[in-house]
Amino acid sequence: MKLTHIRDVIAVAERGSLRAAARHLGVAQPAITRSIREVENILGVVLFERHTRGVVTTAMGETFLRRAVVVQNELRLAQDEIEQIRGAESGHISVVLSTASHLTLLPRALERFRRRFPHIVLHVREGLIANCEPLLQDGSCDFYIGPLAGCQPSHQFLVEKLFDSRSVVLARKGHALAGSVSLADLVPGKWLSAADAIADDNELDSLFARNGLPAPVVEMFGGCGLTTLIAAVSSDLLALVPDQWLVLPNIYTMFETINVAEELPSSMTCVVRRAHLPLTPAAEYLCDTLRWASQVYVAAVTHGHKHALFSDKPPLGLVRALG
């Protein structure tokens, strides 16, 4: 079996038709048709069911596709690694960051990384470990940074703690419940569940139940951090989110944090990567840069300068703390 066979099978599966795959790869459709038939003859199984509007992978096709994607990704990573070791500054890096990691780490890390590797193509997605664990397994994603959110990665992964994260109750400026001092005061409030926060709606229920309170009324579910922030700032909905969401001044000034007496959920922000295969040099440098950004964040929190972290003129105490 040739590498072009693997390439063609993946392209057809991703594009949903032979014609679309041929157009994507820049080859003639008969060549793609012939390639797929050759793979099916080699394996002795049918990989795709033909329909009037395209093709659908069979059960055997899905089985082959899982392995094919791993092979293709590993070959790409091997090529990037060799070229970078030889001094080239090209290649691709794919990472998944939680919303908190986007806001806290990426702004400071990105400029430093781009100076060192200006020609590397970055693919950065927002998500949680549950969303990207399959991508880590097949090599589509180099590493993840964010909370584990109740998901314990398997032994296939290395997990490295960066810092602790705590939750805060978020409300728009001027919210009627902004002066609340306990969860009991927030029982009349309406909530949105942040999909990329430390707490989801079940943990909200658990939080209120632990304190002998009725379950909160959840009127909206946010599909991502941006949805949650927009909904919270433009309505009276409350949200339980990681405090890192408020690190950027232009976000912090739009919200109130309601300081309740009860203990709120906490978590750890971690790096998760495959245990038995190294990152490419460029991906390792990006990971190191994000680690450095986490150390900067921890120093800023320790010295009480979290909200000045991205200021053009940071306080002298923060400058000294960062060396």
Salt bridges, closest charged atoms under 4 A:
ASP8 OD1 - ARG7 NH2 2.86
GLU38 OE1 - HIS5 NE2 2.67
GLU40 OE2 - ARG50 NH1 3.34
GLU49 OE1 - HIS51 NE2 3.70
GLU74 OE2 - ARG274 NH1 2.58
ASP80 OD2 - ARG76 NH1 3.98
GLU89 OE2 - ARG116 NH1 3.31
GLU111 OE2 - ARG115 NH1 3.57
GLU160 OE2 - ARG291 NE 2.86
ASP164 OD1 - LYS161 NZ 2.99
ASP236 OD1 - ARG172 NH2 2.71
ASP243 OD2 - ARG166 NE 3.48
ASP243 OD2 - LYS306 NZ 3.82
GLU284 OE1 - ARG273 NH2 3.22
GLU284 OE2 - ARG291 NH1 3.78
ASP288 OD1 - ARG291 NH1 2.39
